[in-house]
Amino acid sequence: MCPSSSCLRTENLPVAPSSDMFLYLAWAFAAFVSFRYWGERRLKIVTVLDGDTYLGIGRNGKQYRLRLSGCDCPEWGQPLAEEASGTVRDWLQGNWVRVRLRGRDKYERHIAQIRLPDGRDLAGALLLAGLAFPMPGRFSFRALRARAARRGVWGQWRRRMPWESASRSGGWLAKLWHRRKLSRDRRRR
């Protein structure tokens, strides 16, 4: 028996971790993992339509029409379009890849960041091989390396950017550039 009430105090005793704390830590870890991989799916690429447009099927059978983010491959009828789509077909078709969806474009395709089965970024691999241009207004060290080595589209004398149409007069960007050049030449006279 303890003569005083000081024996009943528990403030100096070590406290075992409660089950609430364990549940909280498990919830925090699950939230971190789901946030880290949010939007990432595994898809099987069924068809390569273009150098940067693909059809994929998820594990649940849902079809996705994908547009690669970060780069623009040459369109059909432009130089190296067949080589770009053939290279992508070799890398992707029939393989399961990790895809992170970023939104949709005006054609209702899913804008996607795609990881190859070996872990490389598809857009980066295409830029490094010189089979794609960076999107207008974006900068890429991989495209600079390909341009310095004059690989792929950077090794041609007359490059036609994919966003220019294949028509003789060029697309809206070419027309805008031509108008600016004409007005500059007129001012110099």
C-alpha positions as CSV (number, residue, x, y, z in Angstrom):
1,M,0.0,0.0,0.0
2,C,1.1,3.4,-0.8
3,P,0.7,5.9,2.0
4,S,0.3,9.0,-0.3
5,S,-1.6,9.7,-3.5
6,S,1.7,10.1,-5.4
7,C,1.8,6.4,-6.2
8,L,-1.3,6.6,-8.3
9,R,0.1,9.2,-10.8
10,T,0.8,7.8,-14.2
11,E,2.4,10.8,-15.8
12,N,6.0,9.4,-15.6
13,L,5.1,6.0,-17.0
14,P,6.1,5.3,-20.7
15,V,3.1,5.3,-23.0
16,A,2.6,2.6,-25.6
17,P,1.6,3.8,-29.1
18,S,-2.2,3.7,-29.5
19,S,-4.0,2.0,-32.4
20,D,-5.3,5.4,-33.4
21,M,-1.8,6.6,-34.2
22,F,-1.1,3.5,-36.3
23,L,-4.3,4.0,-38.3
24,Y,-3.4,7.7,-38.8
25,L,0.0,6.8,-40.2
26,A,-1.5,4.1,-42.4
27,W,-4.0,6.6,-43.8
28,A,-1.2,9.2,-44.4
29,F,0.9,6.7,-46.3
30,A,-2.0,5.6,-48.4
31,A,-2.9,9.2,-49.2
32,F,0.7,9.9,-50.2
33,V,0.9,6.8,-52.5
34,S,-2.4,7.6,-54.1
35,F,-1.4,11.2,-54.7
36,R,1.9,10.2,-56.1
37,Y,0.4,7.9,-58.7
38,W,-2.9,9.7,-59.2
39,G,-4.0,9.5,-62.8
40,E,-1.5,6.8,-63.7
41,R,-2.9,3.9,-65.6
42,R,-1.5,0.8,-67.3
43,L,-2.7,0.5,-70.9
44,K,-2.0,-1.9,-73.7
45,I,-1.3,0.0,-76.9
46,V,-3.3,-1.6,-79.6
47,T,-2.8,0.7,-82.6
48,V,-0.3,3.5,-83.5
49,L,-2.3,5.9,-85.6
50,D,0.4,8.5,-86.0
51,G,3.8,9.3,-84.4
52,D,2.0,11.0,-81.5
53,T,-1.6,9.5,-81.6
54,Y,-2.4,6.0,-80.3
55,L,-5.2,3.7,-79.2
56,G,-4.9,1.9,-75.9
57,I,-7.1,-0.5,-73.9
58,G,-7.2,-0.6,-70.1
59,R,-7.4,-3.7,-68.0
60,N,-11.1,-3.1,-67.7
61,G,-11.6,-3.1,-71.5
62,K,-12.1,0.7,-71.8
63,Q,-10.6,2.2,-74.9
64,Y,-8.5,5.4,-74.8
65,R,-7.5,7.6,-77.7
66,L,-4.2,9.1,-76.6
67,R,-2.2,12.2,-77.8
68,L,1.4,12.3,-76.6
69,S,2.1,15.5,-74.5
70,G,5.3,17.5,-74.9
71,C,6.2,16.9,-78.5
72,D,4.8,17.0,-82.0
73,C,5.8,14.3,-84.6
74,P,5.8,15.0,-88.4
75,E,2.3,14.5,-89.9
76,W,1.6,12.1,-92.8
77,G,3.0,13.5,-96.0
78,Q,5.9,15.2,-94.3
79,P,9.4,13.9,-94.3
80,L,10.2,11.3,-91.6
81,A,6.5,10.8,-90.7
82,E,6.7,7.1,-91.6
83,E,10.0,6.7,-89.7
84,A,8.6,8.3,-86.6
85,S,5.4,6.2,-86.5
86,G,7.4,3.1,-87.3
87,T,9.7,3.7,-84.5
88,V,6.9,4.3,-82.1
89,R,5.1,1.2,-83.4
90,D,8.2,-0.9,-82.6
91,W,8.4,0.6,-79.1
92,L,4.8,0.5,-78.1
93,Q,2.4,-1.7,-80.1
94,G,1.3,-4.7,-78.1
95,N,3.1,-3.6,-74.9
96,W,1.7,-2.5,-71.6
97,V,2.8,1.0,-70.7
98,R,2.3,3.4,-67.9
99,V,0.2,6.4,-68.9
100,R,-0.6,9.6,-66.9
101,L,-3.5,11.5,-68.3
102,R,-3.3,15.3,-68.4
103,G,-6.6,16.3,-69.9
104,R,-8.3,16.4,-73.3
105,D,-7.6,18.3,-76.5
106,K,-10.1,19.8,-78.9
107,Y,-10.4,16.4,-80.8
108,E,-11.4,14.7,-77.5
109,R,-8.2,12.7,-77.3
110,H,-6.6,12.2,-73.9
111,I,-3.4,14.2,-73.5
112,A,-1.0,11.7,-72.0
113,Q,2.5,11.3,-70.7
114,I,3.6,7.8,-71.6
115,R,6.4,5.7,-70.1
116,L,7.9,2.9,-72.2
117,P,8.2,-0.6,-70.6
118,D,11.8,0.1,-69.8
119,G,10.9,3.3,-67.9
120,R,11.9,5.9,-70.4
121,D,9.6,8.8,-71.3
122,L,8.3,8.4,-74.8
123,A,8.3,12.1,-75.7
124,G,11.9,12.5,-74.4
125,A,13.0,9.5,-76.4
126,L,11.4,10.8,-79.6
127,L,12.9,14.3,-79.1
128,L,16.4,12.8,-78.5
129,A,16.1,10.6,-81.6
130,G,15.2,13.7,-83.7
131,L,11.8,12.2,-84.6
132,A,9.7,15.0,-83.1
133,F,9.7,18.7,-82.4
134,P,9.0,20.2,-79.0
135,M,5.6,21.8,-78.8
136,P,5.6,25.5,-79.8
137,G,6.6,27.6,-76.9
138,R,8.3,24.8,-75.0
139,F,12.0,24.2,-74.4
140,S,13.7,20.8,-74.4
141,F,17.4,19.9,-73.8
142,R,16.8,16.6,-75.6
143,A,15.7,18.5,-78.7
144,L,18.8,20.7,-78.5
145,R,21.0,17.6,-78.3
146,A,19.3,16.2,-81.4
147,R,19.5,19.5,-83.2
148,A,23.3,19.8,-82.4
149,A,23.9,16.3,-83.7
150,R,21.6,17.0,-86.8
151,R,19.6,13.9,-86.1
152,G,16.2,13.1,-87.8
153,V,14.1,16.2,-88.5
154,W,17.0,18.5,-87.6
155,G,19.3,17.1,-90.3
156,Q,17.1,18.1,-93.2
157,W,17.7,21.2,-95.3
158,R,14.1,22.4,-95.5
159,R,12.2,21.5,-92.4
160,R,8.4,21.7,-92.3
161,M,7.1,22.0,-88.8
162,P,4.2,19.6,-88.0
163,W,1.9,22.4,-87.2
164,E,2.3,23.8,-90.7
165,S,-0.1,22.2,-93.1
166,A,1.1,20.1,-95.9
167,S,-0.4,22.5,-98.4
168,R,1.8,24.5,-100.7
169,S,1.2,27.8,-98.9
170,G,1.9,26.4,-95.5
171,G,-0.3,26.6,-92.4
172,W,-1.5,29.6,-90.4
173,L,1.8,29.9,-88.6
174,A,3.7,30.1,-91.9
175,K,1.3,32.7,-93.3
176,L,1.7,34.8,-90.2
177,W,5.5,34.6,-90.4
178,H,5.3,35.5,-94.1
179,R,3.1,38.5,-93.4
180,R,5.6,39.7,-90.8
181,K,8.5,39.2,-93.2
182,L,6.8,41.2,-95.9
183,S,6.0,44.1,-93.6
184,R,9.6,44.2,-92.4
185,D,10.9,44.2,-96.0
186,R,8.5,47.0,-96.9
187,R,9.8,49.1,-94.0
188,R,13.4,48.7,-95.1
189,R,12.8,50.1,-98.5
